[in-house]
Amino acid sequence: SQINQHPPTTNFIFELLDNSISFYQKNISQRSISRCPFKISCSAFAKIAISRYGLVGLAMFLDRYYFRENKLAFLHYKRVEEKNGIIKLDDSPFLFR
């Protein structure tokens, strides 16, 4: 049997966040402007970070989300070129430490 790492209230919050992000990915993000400068989309980053690190992951996502609007972000991350020639920022090392 699997042992829950978080209290039931926290599990409910994480499940609600995960379901909200999934809803956004399926119903909204497809129609939004693709302007995210990061290789991993913000919603995918949030799902991974929250599932791995809990509340710390939520803080990681919020920090990343608000930092992405800063033009100086391009100075701090490795740049990678996508197949379509668009340059994206790779911050995946923060998820996989």
N, CA, C and O atoms as CSV, one atom per row, in Angstrom:
chain,resi,resn,atom,element,x,y,z
A,1,SER,N,N,0.830,-1.195,0.000
A,1,SER,CA,C,0.000,0.000,0.000
A,1,SER,C,C,0.865,1.246,0.000
A,1,SER,O,O,1.946,1.277,0.589
A,2,GLN,N,N,0.369,2.267,-0.670
A,2,GLN,CA,C,1.126,3.508,-0.807
A,2,GLN,C,C,0.786,4.454,0.341
A,2,GLN,O,O,-0.382,4.632,0.688
A,3,ILE,N,N,1.810,5.052,0.920
A,3,ILE,CA,C,1.627,5.981,2.028
A,3,ILE,C,C,1.492,7.389,1.464
A,3,ILE,O,O,2.316,7.815,0.655
A,4,ASN,N,N,0.458,8.114,1.886
A,4,ASN,CA,C,0.272,9.497,1.460
A,4,ASN,C,C,1.319,10.378,2.120
A,4,ASN,O,O,1.536,10.275,3.327
A,5,GLN,N,N,1.960,11.227,1.366
A,5,GLN,CA,C,2.982,12.120,1.896
A,5,GLN,C,C,2.372,13.385,2.480
A,5,GLN,O,O,2.989,14.021,3.334
A,6,HIS,N,N,1.184,13.764,2.045
A,6,HIS,CA,C,0.572,15.028,2.430
A,6,HIS,C,C,-0.726,14.768,3.195
A,6,HIS,O,O,-1.384,13.748,2.987
A,7,PRO,N,N,-1.088,15.699,4.081
A,7,PRO,CA,C,-2.384,15.565,4.754
A,7,PRO,C,C,-3.530,15.660,3.741
A,7,PRO,O,O,-3.338,16.206,2.654
A,8,PRO,N,N,-4.722,15.136,4.076
A,8,PRO,CA,C,-5.856,15.127,3.130
A,8,PRO,C,C,-6.202,16.495,2.559
A,8,PRO,O,O,-6.544,16.593,1.381
A,9,THR,N,N,-6.123,17.547,3.355
A,9,THR,CA,C,-6.440,18.890,2.860
A,9,THR,C,C,-5.461,19.294,1.770
A,9,THR,O,O,-5.856,19.840,0.740
A,10,THR,N,N,-4.180,19.022,2.001
A,10,THR,CA,C,-3.159,19.365,1.003
A,10,THR,C,C,-3.364,18.535,-0.253
A,10,THR,O,O,-3.238,19.055,-1.361
A,11,ASN,N,N,-3.679,17.248,-0.099
A,11,ASN,CA,C,-3.948,16.408,-1.271
A,11,ASN,C,C,-5.100,16.971,-2.092
A,11,ASN,O,O,-5.042,16.979,-3.321
A,12,PHE,N,N,-6.140,17.440,-1.421
A,12,PHE,CA,C,-7.277,18.031,-2.113
A,12,PHE,C,C,-6.842,19.256,-2.908
A,12,PHE,O,O,-7.254,19.434,-4.054
A,13,ILE,N,N,-6.020,20.089,-2.309
A,13,ILE,CA,C,-5.534,21.302,-2.983
A,13,ILE,C,C,-4.697,20.928,-4.199
A,13,ILE,O,O,-4.867,21.509,-5.270
A,14,PHE,N,N,-3.788,19.955,-4.042
A,14,PHE,CA,C,-2.951,19.534,-5.166
A,14,PHE,C,C,-3.798,18.936,-6.286
A,14,PHE,O,O,-3.542,19.183,-7.464
A,15,GLU,N,N,-4.806,18.149,-5.915
A,15,GLU,CA,C,-5.693,17.561,-6.916
A,15,GLU,C,C,-6.488,18.649,-7.639
A,15,GLU,O,O,-6.675,18.576,-8.854
A,16,LEU,N,N,-6.949,19.639,-6.911
A,16,LEU,CA,C,-7.676,20.761,-7.506
A,16,LEU,C,C,-6.771,21.537,-8.462
A,16,LEU,O,O,-7.194,21.897,-9.561
A,17,LEU,N,N,-5.541,21.793,-8.055
A,17,LEU,CA,C,-4.581,22.487,-8.933
A,17,LEU,C,C,-4.322,21.666,-10.195
A,17,LEU,O,O,-4.321,22.204,-11.302
A,18,ASP,N,N,-4.103,20.365,-10.024
A,18,ASP,CA,C,-3.825,19.499,-11.167
A,18,ASP,C,C,-5.006,19.474,-12.138
A,18,ASP,O,O,-4.821,19.561,-13.352
A,19,ASN,N,N,-6.215,19.356,-11.596
A,19,ASN,CA,C,-7.404,19.350,-12.457
A,19,ASN,C,C,-7.602,20.696,-13.151
A,19,ASN,O,O,-8.015,20.738,-14.310
A,20,SER,N,N,-7.314,21.784,-12.462
A,20,SER,CA,C,-7.435,23.123,-13.060
A,20,SER,C,C,-6.437,23.311,-14.193
A,20,SER,O,O,-6.768,23.859,-15.244
A,21,ILE,N,N,-5.221,22.853,-13.967
A,21,ILE,CA,C,-4.188,22.969,-15.007
A,21,ILE,C,C,-4.558,22.092,-16.205
A,21,ILE,O,O,-4.412,22.514,-17.352
A,22,SER,N,N,-5.033,20.879,-15.942
A,22,SER,CA,C,-5.451,19.988,-17.038
A,22,SER,C,C,-6.584,20.608,-17.850
A,22,SER,O,O,-6.579,20.544,-19.080
A,23,PHE,N,N,-7.555,21.209,-17.160
A,23,PHE,CA,C,-8.652,21.879,-17.852
A,23,PHE,C,C,-8.108,23.001,-18.735
A,23,PHE,O,O,-8.513,23.138,-19.889
A,24,TYR,N,N,-7.192,23.800,-18.192
A,24,TYR,CA,C,-6.581,24.890,-18.961
A,24,TYR,C,C,-5.866,24.340,-20.198
A,24,TYR,O,O,-6.028,24.864,-21.300
A,25,GLN,N,N,-5.076,23.281,-20.006
A,25,GLN,CA,C,-4.321,22.718,-21.126
A,25,GLN,C,C,-5.242,22.193,-22.231
A,25,GLN,O,O,-4.954,22.370,-23.415
A,26,LYS,N,N,-6.343,21.550,-21.849
A,26,LYS,CA,C,-7.239,20.950,-22.838
A,26,LYS,C,C,-8.175,21.955,-23.491
A,26,LYS,O,O,-8.512,21.805,-24.666
A,27,ASN,N,N,-8.600,22.974,-22.759
A,27,ASN,CA,C,-9.667,23.840,-23.249
A,27,ASN,C,C,-9.272,25.279,-23.551
A,27,ASN,O,O,-9.973,25.951,-24.308
A,28,ILE,N,N,-8.206,25.763,-23.002
A,28,ILE,CA,C,-7.870,27.177,-23.158
A,28,ILE,C,C,-6.545,27.396,-23.877
A,28,ILE,O,O,-6.465,28.226,-24.783
A,29,SER,N,N,-5.509,26.666,-23.487
A,29,SER,CA,C,-4.171,26.953,-24.020
A,29,SER,C,C,-4.084,26.776,-25.525
A,29,SER,O,O,-3.298,27.460,-26.182
A,30,GLN,N,N,-4.875,25.873,-26.079
A,30,GLN,CA,C,-4.852,25.656,-27.525
A,30,GLN,C,C,-5.277,26.903,-28.304
A,30,GLN,O,O,-4.863,27.105,-29.446
A,31,ARG,N,N,-6.109,27.735,-27.672
A,31,ARG,CA,C,-6.614,28.930,-28.340
A,31,ARG,C,C,-5.877,30.198,-27.926
A,31,ARG,O,O,-6.141,31.273,-28.464
A,32,SER,N,N,-4.960,30.079,-26.979
A,32,SER,CA,C,-4.257,31.282,-26.524
A,32,SER,C,C,-3.041,31.546,-27.407
A,32,SER,O,O,-2.609,30.690,-28.179
A,33,ILE,N,N,-2.519,32.724,-27.272
A,33,ILE,CA,C,-1.337,33.113,-28.047
A,33,ILE,C,C,-0.134,32.359,-27.499
A,33,ILE,O,O,0.097,32.351,-26.289
A,34,SER,N,N,0.625,31.733,-28.371
A,34,SER,CA,C,1.820,31.009,-27.939
A,34,SER,C,C,2.957,32.007,-27.781
A,34,SER,O,O,3.698,32.272,-28.727
A,35,ARG,N,N,3.086,32.551,-26.592
A,35,ARG,CA,C,4.117,33.556,-26.360
A,35,ARG,C,C,5.095,33.165,-25.275
A,35,ARG,O,O,6.006,33.928,-24.956
A,36,CYS,N,N,4.919,31.986,-24.703
A,36,CYS,CA,C,5.793,31.547,-23.621
A,36,CYS,C,C,7.205,31.353,-24.172
A,36,CYS,O,O,7.400,30.606,-25.131
A,37,PRO,N,N,8.190,32.023,-23.571
A,37,PRO,CA,C,9.551,31.909,-24.079
A,37,PRO,C,C,10.269,30.638,-23.632
A,37,PRO,O,O,11.404,30.401,-24.044
A,38,PHE,N,N,9.633,29.820,-22.801
A,38,PHE,CA,C,10.288,28.634,-22.267
A,38,PHE,C,C,9.970,27.394,-23.084
A,38,PHE,O,O,8.895,27.280,-23.672
A,39,LYS,N,N,10.923,26.464,-23.115
A,39,LYS,CA,C,10.759,25.213,-23.850
A,39,LYS,C,C,9.616,24.384,-23.271
A,39,LYS,O,O,8.805,23.842,-24.022
A,40,ILE,N,N,9.544,24.280,-21.955
A,40,ILE,CA,C,8.438,23.588,-21.286
A,40,ILE,C,C,7.382,24.643,-20.987
A,40,ILE,O,O,7.691,25.652,-20.352
A,41,SER,N,N,6.158,24.439,-21.424
A,41,SER,CA,C,5.113,25.438,-21.202
A,41,SER,C,C,4.911,25.667,-19.705
A,41,SER,O,O,5.245,24.813,-18.884
A,42,CYS,N,N,4.367,26.815,-19.368
A,42,CYS,CA,C,4.141,27.142,-17.958
A,42,CYS,C,C,3.219,26.143,-17.287
A,42,CYS,O,O,3.447,25.757,-16.141
A,43,SER,N,N,2.169,25.716,-17.997
A,43,SER,CA,C,1.231,24.776,-17.384
A,43,SER,C,C,1.887,23.406,-17.172
A,43,SER,O,O,1.654,22.766,-16.146
A,44,ALA,N,N,2.692,22.954,-18.118
A,44,ALA,CA,C,3.393,21.672,-17.952
A,44,ALA,C,C,4.413,21.774,-16.822
A,44,ALA,O,O,4.554,20.847,-16.025
A,45,PHE,N,N,5.124,22.900,-16.754
A,45,PHE,CA,C,6.082,23.126,-15.677
A,45,PHE,C,C,5.373,23.082,-14.331
A,45,PHE,O,O,5.871,22.468,-13.387
A,46,ALA,N,N,4.208,23.731,-14.233
A,46,ALA,CA,C,3.457,23.765,-12.979
A,46,ALA,C,C,3.046,22.356,-12.556
A,46,ALA,O,O,3.205,21.991,-11.392
A,47,LYS,N,N,2.522,21.567,-13.484
A,47,LYS,CA,C,2.091,20.202,-13.142
A,47,LYS,C,C,3.259,19.366,-12.626
A,47,LYS,O,O,3.131,18.664,-11.623
A,48,ILE,N,N,4.387,19.444,-13.308
A,48,ILE,CA,C,5.551,18.655,-12.904
A,48,ILE,C,C,6.074,19.139,-11.554
A,48,ILE,O,O,6.315,18.334,-10.654
A,49,ALA,N,N,6.247,20.447,-11.413
A,49,ALA,CA,C,6.815,21.010,-10.180
A,49,ALA,C,C,5.927,20.720,-8.974
A,49,ALA,O,O,6.428,20.335,-7.918
A,50,ILE,N,N,4.626,20.898,-9.118
A,50,ILE,CA,C,3.707,20.674,-7.995
A,50,ILE,C,C,3.658,19.194,-7.630
A,50,ILE,O,O,3.639,18.845,-6.450
A,51,SER,N,N,3.637,18.320,-8.644
A,51,SER,CA,C,3.576,16.883,-8.333
A,51,SER,C,C,4.859,16.395,-7.670
A,51,SER,O,O,4.812,15.477,-6.851
A,52,ARG,N,N,5.993,16.983,-8.002
A,52,ARG,CA,C,7.265,16.544,-7.408
A,52,ARG,C,C,7.588,17.212,-6.085
A,52,ARG,O,O,8.097,16.568,-5.168
A,53,TYR,N,N,7.292,18.506,-5.981
A,53,TYR,CA,C,7.775,19.270,-4.838
A,53,TYR,C,C,6.675,19.886,-3.979
A,53,TYR,O,O,6.976,20.596,-3.020
A,54,GLY,N,N,5.405,19.629,-4.301
A,54,GLY,CA,C,4.307,20.135,-3.486
A,54,GLY,C,C,4.236,21.656,-3.474
A,54,GLY,O,O,4.276,22.295,-4.525
A,55,LEU,N,N,4.132,22.227,-2.284
A,55,LEU,CA,C,4.020,23.684,-2.159
A,55,LEU,C,C,5.264,24.402,-2.668
A,55,LEU,O,O,5.175,25.510,-3.196
A,56,VAL,N,N,6.411,23.777,-2.509
A,56,VAL,CA,C,7.641,24.366,-3.057
A,56,VAL,C,C,7.537,24.423,-4.581
A,56,VAL,O,O,7.973,25.394,-5.198
A,57,GLY,N,N,6.964,23.391,-5.181
A,57,GLY,CA,C,6.751,23.373,-6.634
A,57,GLY,C,C,5.809,24.468,-7.087
A,57,GLY,O,O,6.006,25.069,-8.143
A,58,LEU,N,N,4.779,24.729,-6.283
A,58,LEU,CA,C,3.873,25.832,-6.595
A,58,LEU,C,C,4.627,27.153,-6.560
A,58,LEU,O,O,4.432,28.003,-7.429
A,59,ALA,N,N,5.481,27.331,-5.568
A,59,ALA,CA,C,6.300,28.544,-5.480
A,59,ALA,C,C,7.264,28.638,-6.671
A,59,ALA,O,O,7.497,29.725,-7.198
A,60,MET,N,N,7.820,27.499,-7.090
A,60,MET,CA,C,8.710,27.486,-8.260
A,60,MET,C,C,7.960,27.964,-9.502
A,60,MET,O,O,8.473,28.765,-10.282
A,61,PHE,N,N,6.730,27.455,-9.672
A,61,PHE,CA,C,5.928,27.853,-10.827
A,61,PHE,C,C,5.609,29.343,-10.782
A,61,PHE,O,O,5.777,30.040,-11.783
A,62,LEU,N,N,5.155,29.839,-9.641
A,62,LEU,CA,C,4.795,31.259,-9.535
A,62,LEU,C,C,6.000,32.148,-9.814
A,62,LEU,O,O,5.884,33.160,-10.504
A,63,ASP,N,N,7.156,31.768,-9.276
A,63,ASP,CA,C,8.375,32.531,-9.534
A,63,ASP,C,C,8.701,32.532,-11.020
A,63,ASP,O,O,9.027,33.575,-11.587
A,64,ARG,N,N,8.615,31.385,-11.640
A,64,ARG,CA,C,8.923,31.268,-13.063
A,64,ARG,C,C,7.914,32.041,-13.903
A,64,ARG,O,O,8.292,32.738,-14.844
A,65,TYR,N,N,6.636,31.919,-13.566
A,65,TYR,CA,C,5.587,32.570,-14.338
A,65,TYR,C,C,5.773,34.088,-14.357
A,65,TYR,O,O,5.652,34.718,-15.407
A,66,TYR,N,N,6.064,34.664,-13.207
A,66,TYR,CA,C,6.227,36.117,-13.162
A,66,TYR,C,C,7.580,36.558,-13.696
A,66,TYR,O,O,7.713,37.676,-14.193
A,67,PHE,N,N,8.584,35.697,-13.599
A,67,PHE,CA,C,9.903,36.044,-14.123
A,67,PHE,C,C,9.902,36.006,-15.644
A,67,PHE,O,O,10.677,36.723,-16.276
A,68,ARG,N,N,9.045,35.180,-16.244
A,68,ARG,CA,C,9.065,35.028,-17.706
A,68,ARG,C,C,8.730,36.314,-18.431
A,68,ARG,O,O,9.109,36.487,-19.589
A,69,GLU,N,N,8.027,37.217,-17.771
A,69,GLU,CA,C,7.676,38.481,-18.404
A,69,GLU,C,C,8.842,39.464,-18.401
A,69,GLU,O,O,8.758,40.540,-18.992
A,70,ASN,N,N,9.909,39.096,-17.744
A,70,ASN,CA,C,11.078,39.954,-17.630
A,70,ASN,C,C,12.020,39.688,-18.807
A,70,ASN,O,O,12.437,38.551,-19.028
A,71,LYS,N,N,12.344,40.715,-19.544
A,71,LYS,CA,C,13.228,40.560,-20.717
A,71,LYS,C,C,14.608,40.036,-20.329
A,71,LYS,O,O,15.299,39.452,-21.163
A,72,LEU,N,N,15.017,40.234,-19.079
A,72,LEU,CA,C,16.324,39.762,-18.630
A,72,LEU,C,C,16.377,38.249,-18.462
A,72,LEU,O,O,17.452,37.686,-18.257
A,73,ALA,N,N,15.222,37.583,-18.549
A,73,ALA,CA,C,15.196,36.117,-18.424
A,73,ALA,C,C,16.105,35.477,-19.463
A,73,ALA,O,O,16.695,34.427,-19.209
A,74,PHE,N,N,16.222,36.098,-20.622
A,74,PHE,CA,C,17.055,35.531,-21.687
A,74,PHE,C,C,18.536,35.509,-21.317
A,74,PHE,O,O,19.317,34.804,-21.957
A,75,LEU,N,N,18.933,36.262,-20.304
A,75,LEU,CA,C,20.323,36.260,-19.857
A,75,LEU,C,C,20.627,35.097,-18.915
A,75,LEU,O,O,21.795,34.754,-18.729
A,76,HIS,N,N,19.616,34.491,-18.324
A,76,HIS,CA,C,19.821,33.521,-17.252
A,76,HIS,C,C,19.606,32.062,-17.637
A,76,HIS,O,O,19.933,31.171,-16.854
A,77,TYR,N,N,19.072,31.801,-18.808
A,77,TYR,CA,C,18.761,30.436,-19.191
A,77,TYR,C,C,19.428,30.063,-20.500
A,77,TYR,O,O,19.704,30.915,-21.345
A,78,LYS,N,N,19.682,28.772,-20.649
A,78,LYS,CA,C,20.220,28.244,-21.899
A,78,LYS,C,C,19.161,28.420,-22.980
A,78,LYS,O,O,17.977,28.172,-22.748
A,79,ARG,N,N,19.589,28.843,-24.145
A,79,ARG,CA,C,18.670,28.993,-25.277
A,79,ARG,C,C,18.735,27.746,-26.149
A,79,ARG,O,O,19.812,27.213,-26.413
A,80,VAL,N,N,17.570,27.291,-26.590
A,80,VAL,CA,C,17.492,26.143,-27.490
A,80,VAL,C,C,16.598,26.518,-28.664
A,80,VAL,O,O,15.624,27.256,-28.518
A,81,GLU,N,N,16.952,25.994,-29.822
A,81,GLU,CA,C,16.153,26.291,-31.019
A,81,GLU,C,C,15.177,25.150,-31.262
A,81,GLU,O,O,15.570,23.985,-31.313
A,82,GLU,N,N,13.915,25.491,-31.410
A,82,GLU,CA,C,12.870,24.512,-31.698
A,82,GLU,C,C,12.930,24.147,-33.180
A,82,GLU,O,O,13.632,24.796,-33.954
A,83,LYS,N,N,12.197,23.115,-33.570
A,83,LYS,CA,C,12.172,22.665,-34.967
A,83,LYS,C,C,11.689,23.760,-35.910
A,83,LYS,O,O,12.104,23.816,-37.068
A,84,ASN,N,N,10.806,24.638,-35.409
A,84,ASN,CA,C,10.260,25.704,-36.259
A,84,ASN,C,C,11.157,26.942,-36.283
A,84,ASN,O,O,10.778,27.973,-36.838
A,85,GLY,N,N,12.339,26.841,-35.684
A,85,GLY,CA,C,13.297,27.938,-35.714
A,85,GLY,C,C,13.128,28.954,-34.598
A,85,GLY,O,O,13.898,29.911,-34.520
A,86,ILE,N,N,12.149,28.771,-33.741
A,86,ILE,CA,C,11.917,29.699,-32.637
A,86,ILE,C,C,12.865,29.364,-31.492
A,86,ILE,O,O,13.028,28.198,-31.129
A,87,ILE,N,N,13.484,30.385,-30.932
A,87,ILE,CA,C,14.390,30.218,-29.803
A,87,ILE,C,C,13.570,30.196,-28.514
A,87,ILE,O,O,12.755,31.086,-28.270
A,88,LYS,N,N,13.791,29.180,-27.701
A,88,LYS,CA,C,13.109,29.042,-26.408
A,88,LYS,C,C,14.159,28.964,-25.303
A,88,LYS,O,O,15.318,28.638,-25.558
A,89,LEU,N,N,13.749,29.260,-24.097
A,89,LEU,CA,C,14.618,29.158,-22.935
A,89,LEU,C,C,14.409,27.797,-22.280
A,89,LEU,O,O,13.275,27.339,-22.137
A,90,ASP,N,N,15.501,27.154,-21.884
A,90,ASP,CA,C,15.402,25.834,-21.279
A,90,ASP,C,C,15.671,25.936,-19.776
A,90,ASP,O,O,16.811,26.118,-19.350
A,91,ASP,N,N,14.617,25.818,-18.993
A,91,ASP,CA,C,14.782,25.828,-17.546
A,91,ASP,C,C,14.466,24.464,-16.942
A,91,ASP,O,O,14.198,24.356,-15.745
A,92,SER,N,N,14.499,23.430,-17.767
A,92,SER,CA,C,14.210,22.080,-17.272
A,92,SER,C,C,15.169,21.606,-16.191
A,92,SER,O,O,14.766,20.797,-15.355
A,93,PRO,N,N,16.430,22.069,-16.162
A,93,PRO,CA,C,17.294,21.622,-15.055
A,93,PRO,C,C,16.739,21.939,-13.667
A,93,PRO,O,O,17.082,21.258,-12.701
A,94,PHE,N,N,15.900,22.943,-13.553
A,94,PHE,CA,C,15.313,23.276,-12.257
A,94,PHE,C,C,14.320,22.207,-11.805
A,94,PHE,O,O,14.097,22.033,-10.607
A,95,LEU,N,N,13.724,21.491,-12.760
A,95,LEU,CA,C,12.750,20.450,-12.431
A,95,LEU,C,C,13.408,19.117,-12.112
A,95,LEU,O,O,12.848,18.312,-11.368
A,96,PHE,N,N,14.567,18.880,-12.655
A,96,PHE,CA,C,15.163,17.553,-12.595
A,96,PHE,C,C,16.464,17.525,-11.804
A,96,PHE,O,O,17.409,16.837,-12.190
A,97,ARG,N,N,16.519,18.255,-10.718
A,97,ARG,CA,C,17.722,18.262,-9.874
A,97,ARG,C,C,17.763,17.035,-9.023
A,97,ARG,O,O,18.698,16.855,-8.243
